[in-house]
Amino acid sequence: MKEQIQQLIAAGQTKDALGLLVQMNGDALLLQAQYNNGEKQFNLGLIDFSEWQRIQARVNFAALEMAGKPTVHSGASASHGAAAPGHGGSTPHHAGSGKATVFISYSHKDKGVVDRIAKHLKENGIEVVIDREVMKAGQSIQQFIEQSIRQSHFVLSVVSANSLTSGWVSKESLAASYAEWLDEKYFLPARLDDEFFKPEFQLTAVRAINEQVESLRKTIKELEEIGGDPRDLQSDVAQLVDLKSNLPKVIRKLKDVLTVDLREEHFNEGLAQIVRAIQGG
């Protein structure tokens, strides 16, 4: 089968080659997802032809390399069970310390499960960048996010109903998945629940955002009436409006890529899959 895969790639039939490779190695789902994601973005006009060519070249190289490795069976167990890099190759990246570095994007409401994820990654020799551990007092949140994404090799976006209604997490997800700041960035989405798959999720989320906006605007009006300065609250309103605007894009992105299942019943399998993705199989 290895020779067949090589022939298909040489003939420009990457999709067919990946289909065969998945049968040999379950972790090839990562490459398949990356290729499919790149193809969709190109067809939608989100990336130009030269970028699409670069994605194909990286996938082809990684597929040939993987085809020569022993078979590895993926631990994925859900219908959307594998992580999908946004614009990276499959060869692991390493920081100067010799470790792969992962920036974890999450909602503080999910702190407990994120602590378990971070602990497991560290135990497997992966360097973790997480706000409460490395963010300096007084540092700009936006500056911290941009710097962390730039300096990390991977962005692990822990997706949940909580994270998708957090303005900062949505911005992190968009920045990483569309590679707005760094072309060679891995985007690894992992889900704690399936809420975003439900048709009514966006409706419920937008209603909640609208309620927050209306409450803030009422407070701003009252503050202005007594001569107060509402600029801080106005920034909060702008962030919520931006979140509402970006939410459909984030949800669409997550539906289009494969996500690691970190629901409790699949947690250990999902963690093992994330480690394999980061360490290159």
Secondary structure, 3 states (H helix, E strand, C coil): CHHHHHHHHHCCCHHHHHHHHHHHCCCHHHHHHHHHHHHHHHHCCCCCHHHHHHHHHHHHHHHHHHHCCCCCCCCCCCCCCCCCCCCCCCCCCCCCCCCCEEEEECCHHHHHHHHHHHHHHHHCCCEEECHHHHCCCCCCHHHHHHHHHHHCCEEEEEECHHHHCCHHHHHHHHHHHCCCCCCCCEEEEEECCCHHHCCCHHHHHHHHHHHHHHHHHHHHHHHHHCCCCCHHHHHHHHHHHHHHHHHHHHHHHHHHCCCEECCHHHHHHHHHHHHHHHHCC
